[in-house]
Structures are given as C-alpha cells and as structure tokens.
Amino acid sequence: MAEAKDNILVHDAARCCLPAEALTRLLDEAGENDEGGILAIPVADTLKRSDGSHHIDETVARAGLWQRKRRSFFRRPCYTELYRLMI
C-alpha cells in the first residue's frame, strides 16, 4: 500500500510510449509538490475563437497557454480524495 508521502502515477493507456525523459522531468520538477503535477507543453498551434456562428472572431494569444498531456501524478492523500469524490 502506498504511503502518504508516495506519488501515484496515472497514465492513459490509450496514449502509450511515454518517453523516459518526460517522466523524469515530471518527477524532478513537480515531485515535491503537495498536490502533484501534470505533463504539459506550450501551445504551438494557432488558436481561433468563434463568434458562435462558425465565423472567426479572433486569434487567441498563446502566451501562457499549455497543452496538457495525459500523464499526471498525485500525492497519495490527494489522489485518494479525488478518487473518493469520483465514486
């Protein structure tokens, strides 16, 4: 059984082939965070906002936007609480 200080890794099996360096980076950069962490990359694509009628209303600035990847980890107490809320 995992202890409270342990990290629980969550992986979406539909998106396999997690590079080892990405997992290492996740644990190195967020491994001491009390809540956990996620893998994410800066948004690279041009984003458009619609006016609701399928017309482009504006181009959205990408500064500060990140694309979440489906790998994450949580500290055991946080994960246990999230799991409890889902069931």
C-alpha positions in Angstrom: 0.0 0.0 0.0 1.3 3.4 -0.8 2.2 5.7 2.0 1.1 9.4 2.3 4.4 10.7 1.0 4.4 8.5 -2.1 3.5 9.6 -5.6 0.8 7.8 -7.5 1.4 8.0 -11.3 -1.7 8.0 -13.6 -1.3 7.1 -17.3 -3.9 6.9 -20.0 -3.1 3.6 -21.7 -4.6 4.8 -25.0 -1.6 7.1 -25.3 1.4 4.8 -24.7 5.1 5.4 -25.3 5.8 7.9 -22.6 9.5 8.9 -23.1 11.6 8.2 -20.0 12.9 11.8 -20.1 9.4 13.2 -19.9 8.6 11.1 -16.8 11.9 12.1 -15.2 11.2 15.7 -15.9 7.7 15.5 -14.4 9.1 13.9 -11.2 12.1 16.2 -11.0 10.1 19.4 -11.5 6.9 18.6 -9.6 7.8 15.7 -7.4 7.9 17.7 -4.2 4.6 19.5 -4.9 2.0 18.5 -2.3 -0.8 18.2 -4.8 1.1 16.5 -7.6 1.7 17.6 -11.2 1.0 17.1 -14.9 3.0 16.9 -18.1 2.2 19.8 -20.4 3.8 21.6 -23.4 3.4 25.2 -24.5 0.6 25.5 -27.1 2.2 25.7 -30.5 -0.8 25.8 -32.8 -2.7 29.0 -33.8 -5.9 29.2 -31.9 -9.1 30.8 -33.1 -12.2 31.8 -31.2 -15.5 31.5 -32.9 -18.3 34.1 -32.7 -20.8 31.2 -32.2 -21.9 31.2 -35.8 -18.9 29.3 -37.2 -17.1 32.6 -38.1 -13.7 33.5 -36.7 -14.0 36.2 -34.1 -10.4 36.5 -33.0 -7.0 34.8 -32.8 -6.2 33.8 -29.3 -2.8 34.7 -27.9 -0.8 31.6 -27.0 1.2 33.2 -24.3 0.7 31.4 -21.0 -1.4 28.6 -22.6 -0.3 25.0 -22.1 -1.5 21.7 -23.7 -1.9 19.0 -21.0 -0.6 15.6 -21.8 -2.3 12.6 -20.3 0.3 11.8 -17.7 0.0 13.0 -14.2 0.8 12.2 -10.6 -0.6 12.9 -7.3 0.4 12.5 -3.7 -1.5 9.6 -2.2 -3.8 11.8 0.1 -4.8 14.0 -2.9 -5.4 11.0 -5.2 -7.4 9.2 -2.5 -9.6 12.2 -2.1 -10.1 12.7 -5.8 -11.0 9.0 -6.2 -13.4 9.2 -3.3 -15.2 12.2 -5.0 -15.5 10.3 -8.3 -17.2 7.2 -6.8 
